[in-house]
Amino acid sequence: MPAPAPATFDPAHDPVDQLRAVGREFHARGWSLGTSSNYSVVATRDPLELLITVSGKDKSVLSRDDFVRVDAAGRPCDGSGRKSSAETLLHCLVAELLPSVGAILHTHSVWSTILSRADLRRGSLRIEGFEMLKGLDGIVTHDTAEEVPIFANAQDMTELAGRIRTRFAAADWSDPRRPPFHGFLLSGHGLYTWGRDLAEARRHIEIHEFLFEVVARSRAGEFAAPA
């Protein structure tokens, strides 16, 4: 069955409806199966508040009630009584550390799960030489490499967020034209990526997921590298 067409990301459109469209698309493409994944948009910057999917929902059938507004610490602040994902703190962390970010998306694909375990000891997944890298913000040539950080998964989100914060702080963000990385992996879990708006974040998911599949299939010998 073909995947549904991606949503039209018009700033005038309701972010809830846009996130629901993302859920339908990502489920259809095998990136957000079962109740996996979570998606957020920055609702306000001062104070920092995010609109995020609630916990334990099938992303292919998200309703308008399947979202909650949270503060910078990941606490619900809309009075709805809804519970957000346990990983809400990671969304808040990315939004805090990267002031230009307007949306954060998290997927659980087969390829990201496999590669994040395979390269955990190395600490990152290196992707090099592919034309599709140019779909990531600031990359203008295939003749480059992207190092996607990998973190050991944890149930303690505060501890995990601390490790991610340390990795971000150690990276070189001084070049305004290109960030040092565009997302990160949790081992055996999946991808987090972001964008200035939901359209860019969705594109970054699509580009990463394509590249993960290419790398994984290449390692499996499904096509040969050039001599």
HELIX and SHEET records of a PDB file:
HELIX    1   1 PRO A   15  ALA A   28  1                                  14    
HELIX    2   2 LYS A   59  VAL A   61  5                                   3    
HELIX    3   3 THR A   88  LEU A   97  1                                  10    
HELIX    4   4 VAL A  110  ALA A  118  1                                   9    
HELIX    5   5 GLU A  131  GLY A  135  5                                   5    
HELIX    6   6 MET A  157  ALA A  170  1                                  14    
HELIX    7   7 LEU A  198  ARG A  219  1                                  22    
SHEET    1   A 8 PHE A  67  ASP A  71  0                                        
SHEET    2   A 8 LEU A  48  THR A  53 -1                                        
SHEET    3   A 8 ASN A  38  ARG A  45 -1                                        
SHEET    4   A 8 ALA A 103  THR A 107 -1                                        
SHEET    5   A 8 GLY A 190  GLY A 195 -1                                        
SHEET    6   A 8 GLY A 183  LEU A 186 -1                                        
SHEET    7   A 8 ALA A 145  PHE A 151  1                                        
SHEET    8   A 8 SER A 124  GLU A 128 -1                                        
END                                                                             
